């Protein structure tokens, strides 16, 4: 069961090792080649303190919304459990996408239930989707405001790397549920 994840981690690690030293192209004259050797990574000093903490939640919010929450009400859904999980996923992701234009004009600083019924899970999915969209756009706006253009691509890549850590909570919650019981993960 762990083998596919180890293969994915190995391939991803190799890909990261290959692209990490790649030089950016911002600021190069037309027709000029890449400078000798990799350019140093310039990450604003406040990056991990201010944005690194938020980044994993970008995808933790929607992944919890459409992986964990629908399972909590599966008994109330009969044969529609998979369709319902897909609907919660669509609502969560749509809410995230729809909040982004509303959050975009604001400075980065300002962008920042009960599981007993399918309706409550849908509402939670909507709110978690809004959280995902707001955190994503706030993080990207923060990078835009604090990072020089020649380093923005790499800092954005690091931000996305941290956001992808947010896909771990459903796995961790499933492991916790096996040990402590399903009721102990989110609503216990």
SERO-4910 file (N, C-alpha, C, O; in steps of 0.05 Angstrom, whole numbers):
BEGIN
 pado doro    nc1    nc2    nc3   cac1   cac2   cac3    cc1    cc2    cc3    oc1    oc2    oc3
  Unk    A     16    -24      0      0      0      0     17     25      0      9     46    -11
  Unk    A     41     24     12     58     47     14     75     50    -12     86     72    -17
  Unk    A     79     29    -27     96     29    -50     90     51    -71    108     64    -80
  Unk    A     64     55    -78     59     76    -98     67    104    -88     77    120   -103
  Unk    A     65    109    -62     73    134    -51    103    137    -51    113    159    -57
  Unk    A    117    116    -46    146    117    -47    156    122    -75    175    137    -79
  Unk    A    144    109    -94    151    114   -122    146    143   -130    162    156   -142
  Unk    A    122    154   -122    116    182   -128    136    200   -115    145    219   -127
  Unk    A    142    195    -90    161    212    -75    189    211    -88    202    232    -90
  Unk    A    197    188    -98    223    185   -111    224    201   -137    243    216   -142
  Unk    A    203    198   -153    202    212   -179    200    242   -174    214    257   -187
  Unk    A    184    251   -155    182    279   -149    208    290   -138    217    312   -146
  Unk    A    222    275   -121    248    284   -110    268    287   -133    284    306   -133
  Unk    A    268    268   -151    286    270   -174    280    294   -192    298    308   -201
  Unk    A    255    299   -196    247    322   -212    255    348   -199    265    367   -212
  Unk    A    251    350   -173    259    374   -158    289    378   -160    298    401   -164
  Unk    A    304    357   -157    333    359   -159    342    368   -186    362    383   -189
  Unk    A    328    360   -207    335    369   -234    329    398   -240    345    411   -253
  Unk    A    307    408   -230    299    435   -236    308    456   -216    308    480   -222
  Unk    A    316    448   -193    324    466   -172    346    486   -181    343    510   -176
  Unk    A    367    476   -194    388    495   -202    382    512   -227    398    528   -235
  Unk    A    359    507   -239    352    522   -264    351    552   -258    339    561   -239
  Unk    A    365    567   -275    366    596   -273    340    607   -284    328    597   -303
  Unk    A    331    630   -272    308    644   -282    315    659   -307    339    663   -313
  Unk    A    295    669   -322    301    683   -346    294    713   -344    299    728   -363
  Unk    A    283    722   -322    276    750   -318    302    766   -319    321    760   -305
  Unk    A    302    787   -334    325    805   -335    346    798   -355    366    812   -358
  Unk    A    344    775   -369    363    768   -389    358    783   -414    335    787   -422
  Unk    A    379    792   -427    376    806   -453    366    787   -474    371    763   -472
  Unk    A    352    798   -494    342    781   -515    365    766   -529    385    778   -536
  Unk    A    363    740   -531    383    724   -544    406    716   -526    423    700   -533
  Unk    A    406    726   -501    428    719   -483    423    692   -471    400    685   -466
  Unk    A    443    678   -465    441    652   -453    438    655   -423    441    677   -412
  Unk    A    433    633   -409    431    634   -380    458    639   -368    478    632   -380
  Unk    A    459    653   -345    485    658   -332    498    632   -324    484    612   -320
  Unk    A    524    633   -320    538    609   -311    530    602   -283    531    618   -265
  Unk    A    522    577   -280    514    567   -253    487    577   -244    476    596   -256
  Unk    A    476    565   -224    450    573   -214    452    600   -199    471    606   -186
  Unk    A    431    615   -202    429    641   -188    421    635   -159    407    615   -154
  Unk    A    430    651   -140    421    646   -113    391    651   -110    380    668   -123
  Unk    A    380    636    -91    351    639    -86    348    662    -66    360    662    -44
  Unk    A    332    681    -74    326    703    -56    297    700    -46    278    705    -60
  Unk    A    294    691    -22    268    688     -9    267    709     12    284    711     30
  Unk    A    246    726     12    244    746     32    246    734     60    235    712     65
  Unk    A    259    748     78    264    737    105    238    730    119    238    711    136
  Unk    A    217    744    114    192    739    128    175    717    115    154    710    125
  Unk    A    185    705     93    169    686     78    158    663     95    134    659     96
  Unk    A    176    648    108    167    625    124    150    634    147    130    620    154
  Unk    A    157    655    160    142    665    184    114    674    176     95    668    191
  Unk    A    111    688    154     85    700    147     69    683    128     45    681    130
  Unk    A     82    671    108     68    657     87     71    627     89     53    612     81
  Unk    A     94    617     99     98    589    101     78    575    119     72    551    116
  Unk    A     68    589    139     48    578    157     21    575    144      6    556    149
  Unk    A     14    594    126    -12    594    113    -12    574     90    -33    562     84
  Unk    A     10    571     76     11    556     51     -1    528     52    -17    522     35
  Unk    A      5    512     72     -7    485     72    -38    485     74    -51    466     65
  Unk    A    -49    506     85    -78    508     88    -92    514     62   -116    509     60
  Unk    A    -77    524     42    -89    529     16   -103    504      6   -126    505     -3
  Unk    A    -90    482      6   -102    457     -3   -112    439     19   -127    420     13
  Unk    A   -105    444     44   -116    429     66   -146    434     68   -162    416     72
  Unk    A   -154    459     65   -183    466     66   -199    450     46   -218    436     55
  Unk    A   -194    452     20   -211    437      2   -208    407      4   -227    392      0
  Unk    A   -183    397     10   -180    368     11   -195    356     35   -207    335     33
  Unk    A   -196    370     57   -213    361     80   -243    363     72   -258    345     78
  Unk    A   -250    385     58   -278    389     50   -288    366     32   -310    357     36
  Unk    A   -272    357     13   -284    337     -5   -273    309     -1   -282    291    -15
  Unk    A   -254    305     17   -245    277     23   -256    268     50   -267    246     52
  Unk    A   -253    284     70   -260    276     98   -290    281    104   -304    263    114
  Unk    A   -300    305     99   -327    312    108   -349    295     96   -366    286    110
  Unk    A   -349    289     70   -370    272     59   -371    244     72   -392    232     74
  Unk    A   -348    234     79   -348    208     93   -362    209    120   -372    188    129
  Unk    A   -363    232    132   -376    235    158   -406    232    156   -419    225    176
  Unk    A   -417    237    132   -447    236    129   -455    214    109   -478    214    100
  Unk    A   -437    197    102   -442    176     82   -467    159     89   -481    151     70
  Unk    A   -472    154    114   -495    138    121   -522    151    114   -542    137    111
  Unk    A   -522    177    112   -547    192    105   -552    194     75   -572    205     67
  Unk    A   -533    184     59   -534    190     30   -543    166     13   -548    170    -11
  Unk    A   -543    143     25   -551    119      9   -533    115    -14   -508    115    -12
  Unk    A   -545    111    -38   -529    105    -62   -518    130    -75   -505    128    -97
  Unk    A   -521    153    -63   -512    178    -75   -486    188    -62   -479    212    -66
  Unk    A   -472    172    -46   -449    181    -32   -427    192    -50   -415    212    -44
  Unk    A   -421    178    -72   -400    187    -90   -408    212   -105   -392    231   -108
  Unk    A   -433    213   -114   -443    237   -127   -442    261   -108   -434    283   -116
  Unk    A   -450    256    -84   -450    277    -64   -421    287    -58   -417    311    -56
  Unk    A   -402    269    -56   -374    277    -51   -364    294    -75   -350    313    -71
  Unk    A   -372    286    -99   -364    302   -122   -377    330   -122   -364    349   -130
  Unk    A   -402    331   -113   -415    357   -111   -402    375    -89   -399    399    -94
  Unk    A   -394    363    -67   -380    379    -46   -354    388    -57   -345    411    -52
  Unk    A   -340    371    -73   -315    380    -85   -319    403   -104   -304    422   -104
  Unk    A   -340    401   -121   -346    423   -140   -353    449   -125   -343    470   -133
  Unk    A   -369    447   -104   -376    471    -89   -352    483    -76   -348    508    -77
  Unk    A   -335    467    -64   -311    477    -50   -292    491    -70   -283    513    -65
  Unk    A   -287    477    -92   -268    489   -112   -280    513   -125   -266    533   -130
  Unk    A   -306    513   -131   -319    536   -143   -318    560   -124   -313    582   -132
  Unk    A   -323    555    -98   -322    577    -79   -294    588    -77   -291    613    -75
  Unk    A   -274    571    -79   -246    581    -79   -240    598   -103   -227    619   -101
  Unk    A   -250    590   -126   -245    605   -150   -260    631   -150   -250    651   -159
  Unk    A   -285    630   -141   -302    654   -141   -293    675   -121   -297    699   -126
  Unk    A   -280    667    -99   -271    687    -80   -246    701    -89   -241    724    -81
  Unk    A   -230    689   -106   -205    701   -115   -208    729   -127   -192    746   -119
  Unk    A   -226    734   -145   -228    761   -156   -237    781   -135   -230    805   -136
  Unk    A   -252    772   -115   -261    790    -94   -238    796    -75   -236    818    -64
  Unk    A   -220    777    -71   -198    780    -52   -174    794    -65   -158    806    -52
  Unk    A   -171    792    -92   -148    802   -106   -143    832   -101   -119    839    -96
  Unk    A   -162    850   -102   -156    878    -98   -148    886    -69   -138    908    -65
  Unk    A   -152    868    -51   -146    875    -23   -117    870    -17   -105    852    -28
  Unk    A   -105    885      1    -78    879     10    -77    851     23    -97    842     34
  Unk    A    -54    839     21    -51    811     30    -60    808     59    -70    787     67
  Unk    A    -56    828     76    -63    826    105    -92    822    109   -100    809    129
  Unk    A   -109    833     92   -138    832     96   -151    808     83   -176    805     86
  Unk    A   -135    792     69   -147    769     57   -141    744     74   -134    723     64
  Unk    A   -142    746     87   -135    722    101   -162    706    110   -160    684    122
  Unk    A   -368    456    248   -397    452    247   -406    424    255   -395    402    259
  Unk    A   -422    430    255   -432    403    261   -432    386    236   -439    396    214
  Unk    A   -423    361    238   -421    344    214   -444    324    213   -442    303    200
  Unk    A   -466    330    226   -488    311    228   -505    310    203   -521    291    201
  Unk    A   -504    329    185   -521    328    162   -507    335    136   -487    349    137
  Unk    A   -516    324    114   -504    331     88   -505    361     83   -486    372     70
  Unk    A   -526    375     91   -527    404     87   -505    419    102   -493    438     92
  Unk    A   -499    410    127   -478    422    143   -451    417    129   -433    434    130
  Unk    A   -447    393    118   -422    387    105   -419    404     80   -397    414     74
  Unk    A   -441    408     65   -440    425     41   -433    454     49   -417    467     35
  Unk    A   -444    464     71   -438    491     80   -408    492     89   -395    512     83
  Unk    A   -399    472    102   -370    471    110   -352    470     85   -332    483     84
  Unk    A   -360    455     65   -345    453     40   -344    480     27   -323    488     16
  Unk    A   -366    495     27   -366    522     16   -347    540     31   -332    555     18
  Unk    A   -348    540     57   -330    557     73   -301    549     70   -284    567     68
  Unk    A   -296    523     69   -268    515     66   -258    522     38   -234    528     34
  Unk    A   -276    521     18   -268    530     -9   -262    560     -9   -243    568    -22
  Unk    A   -277    576      5   -271    604      7   -244    608     21   -228    625     13
  Unk    A   -239    592     42   -213    594     55   -190    587     37   -169    600     37
  Unk    A   -194    567     20   -173    559      1   -167    581    -18   -144    589    -23
  Unk    A   -189    592    -30   -185    614    -50   -173    639    -38   -155    651    -50
  Unk    A   -182    646    -14   -171    670     -1   -142    667      7   -126    685      3
  Unk    A   -135    643     17   -107    638     25    -89    637      0    -66    647      1
  Unk    A    -98    625    -21    -82    623    -45    -77    651    -57    -54    657    -63
  Unk    A    -97    667    -60    -93    693    -72    -77    712    -53    -61    728    -62
  Unk    A    -82    709    -27    -66    725     -8    -37    718    -10    -20    736     -9
  Unk    A    -31    692    -12     -3    684    -14     10    694    -39     33    704    -39
  Unk    A     -4    692    -61      8    701    -87     11    732    -87     30    742    -98
  Unk    A     -8    746    -75     -6    775    -74     17    783    -55     31    803    -61
  Unk    A     21    768    -34     44    774    -16     70    771    -30     88    788    -28
  Unk    A     72    750    -46     97    745    -61    101    768    -81    123    779    -84
  Unk    A     79    775    -95     81    797   -114     90    823   -101    105    839   -113
  Unk    A     81    829    -77     87    854    -63    114    854    -50    126    876    -46
  Unk    A    125    831    -43    150    831    -27    174    819    -41    196    820    -31
  Unk    A    171    807    -65    193    793    -78    200    807   -104    183    813   -120
  Unk    A    226    813   -108    235    825   -133    228    806   -156    228    782   -154
  Unk    A    221    818   -180    212    802   -203    231    780   -210    222    759   -219
  Unk    A    257    784   -208    276    763   -217    275    738   -199    285    717   -207
  Unk    A    264    740   -175    263    717   -157    234    707   -153    230    687   -139
  Unk    A    215    721   -165    187    715   -160    179    687   -168    164    674   -154
  Unk    A    190    677   -190    183    650   -199    192    629   -179    176    610   -173
  Unk    A    216    631   -169    225    611   -149    210    613   -123    203    592   -111
  Unk    A    205    637   -114    190    640    -89    161    630    -92    151    617    -74
  Unk    A    150    635   -115    123    624   -121    124    593   -121    106    580   -111
  Unk    A    145    582   -132    148    553   -132    150    542   -104    138    521    -98
  Unk    A    165    555    -87    168    546    -59    141    548    -45    133    531    -30
  Unk    A    126    570    -51     99    573    -39     82    550    -47     68    538    -30
  Unk    A     81    543    -73     64    521    -82     74    495    -70     57    478    -63
  Unk    A    100    491    -67    110    467    -54     98    464    -26     90    443    -17
  Unk    A     98    487    -11     86    486     16     56    483     15     45    469     33
  Unk    A     43    494     -5     13    490     -7      6    461    -10    -14    451      0
  Unk    A     23    446    -25     17    418    -31     19    401     -6      8    379     -5
  Unk    A     31    411     15     31    397     41      3    394     51     -3    377     68
  Unk    A    -14    412     42    -42    412     51    -58    388     42    -80    384     51
  Unk    A    -47    372     23    -61    348     15    -57    325     35    -69    304     32
  Unk    A    -40    329     55    -35    308     75    -56    305     96    -60    283    106
  Unk    A    -71    327    105    -90    323    127   -110    301    123   -116    287    143
  Unk    A   -122    296    100   -141    274     98   -127    247    104   -139    230    117
  Unk    A   -103    244     95    -88    219    101    -83    217    131    -86    195    143
  Unk    A    -74    239    143    -69    239    172    -94    234    188    -94    219    208
  Unk    A   -116    246    179   -142    242    193   -151    213    190   -163    202    209
  Unk    A   -147    201    167   -154    173    163   -138    155    182   -149    137    194
  Unk    A   -112    161    184    -95    145    202   -104    149    231   -105    130    246
  Unk    A   -110    173    238   -120    179    265   -147    165    271   -151    154    292
  Unk    A   -164    165    251   -190    152    254   -187    122    259   -203    110    274
  Unk    A   -168    110    246   -163     81    250   -155     75    278   -162     54    290
  Unk    A   -140     93    290   -130     89    318   -150     98    339   -154     85    359
  Unk    A   -163    121    334   -180    133    355   -210    131    349   -226    138    366
  Unk    A   -217    122    325   -245    121    318   -253    145    301   -242    167    306
  Unk    A   -271    142    283   -279    164    265   -289    188    279   -284    211    270
  Unk    A   -303    184    300   -314    207    315   -294    225    328   -300    248    336
  Unk    A   -269    216    329   -248    232    343   -233    250    323   -217    267    333
  Unk    A   -237    248    297   -220    262    279   -228    292    276   -211    309    280
  Unk    A   -253    297    270   -261    325    266   -283    334    285   -285    357    292
  Unk    A   -300    315    293   -324    324    308   -324    312    336   -345    314    350
  Unk    A   -303    300    345   -303    287    371   -296    305    391   -294    298    415
***
